[in-house]
Amino acid sequence: MQLSHGSKILIAAVVLVILALSYYSFTTFTQNHSSLPTLTVYTYSSLFADAQNVTQVNNTVFGGFERTYHVNLVVDRFSDTGSMLETIIQQKADPRADIVVGLTNLQVTQAVSHGVLLNYSPPNLGEVPEYLVNDLSPAHYLVPYEYSPITLDYCNQSAGFGSNLSFTELATPSLAKQLVLENPTVDSTGESFLLYEIAFYQEVLHQNWETWWREVKPYAEVAPDWGTAFSIFPTDGHNLAVSYGGDPAYFKVFGGYPGCSSADMHYNGEAYTWLEIEGMGIVRGAKHMKLAEDFENWLLSPQVQSLIPEGEWVFPADTAVPLPSVFSAAVGANDTVVLNNLISPEQIAANLTVWLADWQSIMS
C-alpha cells in the first residue's frame, strides 16, 4: 500500500531516486497563512503520486482540507513506512507529527506497544467493512483508508494461468525461476507476501511454511524492495512479481505491460487472499487533536475515497464508493478466503520477528 502500494506501479528509475532519500516534505497546497494553525502529517513517498493528474488530485485531497478547515498542512513524506514508524517512536518524547498515514496491519501492534498512537473512531467508520477495521485495529488506533490484496503480477503466460495459480505450482522450477520476490525483512510488500504464505501453509494446509521457501530458493530472484522488483519485472524471463491487485487497472490506463495481469493463489477450487490494509492514526501528543480528527474524517469522506482507486491504484476502505470501470480488471477480495482472518494481530506481533529471522536463515 511502502511503498505501500499503499503504493503502486512507479517507473523504476523514479522509485530508486525516491528510495535514496530518507524523507522529504512540502508544506502547503494553497496560500500559506501564518496566522492559521499548522497540521503535520507523516506519510509515505508515493501517497497520491501515481494519479493521472497528480497536481489536481493533491490539490483536492490536501489543498481541499486546507481550504475547508482553514489550516496550513505540512506533509512529510518518507521513503518507506518502516522508517516513518521508527521516526515516530524516536520522537515519542517530543512528537513532531499530528497524524500518520500509511502504517499497515503488520506495523500497528508495534506502534501501539510503543504507545505512540491514540485511538479515534471517525463518525463515518461505519462505511468501512468490519473485517477491515478488525484486521487492522479493533480498538481504532489505526483506521483503514485503503487496502489491497497481495497478488502475483504475471506476463507471457498461457490462457487460464491466473485462475489456476497456486503456491504449489509457483514452487515448480519452471515458474520459480521467473519469480521476483521482495525481501520481507526490509520491504512491506515482501513482508505481506510472507504472511500470505505463512497463513496459507499453517492455517489451511497445516504444514510447515518453511518448505515452500526452500523449494523456491534455488530459482527465485529476491529484490531488496518493491521498486527494484519492478526494475527487473518483466525482463530477462522474470515474468512473475509479487505486487498488488490494482495493478491490472494501472496497466490498462498507463500501458507498458502488454499481456500482463495479476492473480491470487488457489487451492481446491477456492481463491485465497491476503490483504495489506493501510491505516491512519493520531500521534500521541498531537498538538492539534481536533484537526487530526478532522483529517481522518476527511480521508474517509466520499470525496477523497473516490480518488483512491485511480490515485493509489488500490481499493478504498469505503466499499460503498463506486469503482471506476477500469477496476473491472483489478483483483479484489470478493469471493475469496481472506487469510488475515486466520491470524490475529497478537499472533503476528508475537511471531513476526521470529518468522523474519527464519526466512533470512533459509534464504541467505
Protein Blocks (a to p, Z undefined) as FASTA:
>chain_A
ZZafkbcbdcfklmmmmmmpmbdcdfbfbdcdfkbccddddddfkgoklgfblmlmmmmm
mmmmmmmnopaddddddfbfklmmmmmmmmmmmcfbfbdchiafklmmmmmmnopaccdd
dfklmmpcfklmmmmomnomaccfbdcddddddehiaehklmmgcfklmmpmklmmmpcc
ddfklpfklmmmmmmmmmmmmmmnopafklmmmmmmmmmccdfbfklmmmmpcgehiabc
cddfklmmmmmmngoiehiacddddeehiacdddddddddddehiablmlmmmmmmmmmp
mklmmmmmmmnopacfblmbccdfklmmpccfehiacfklmpcfklmmmmmmmmmmmmmm
mmZZ
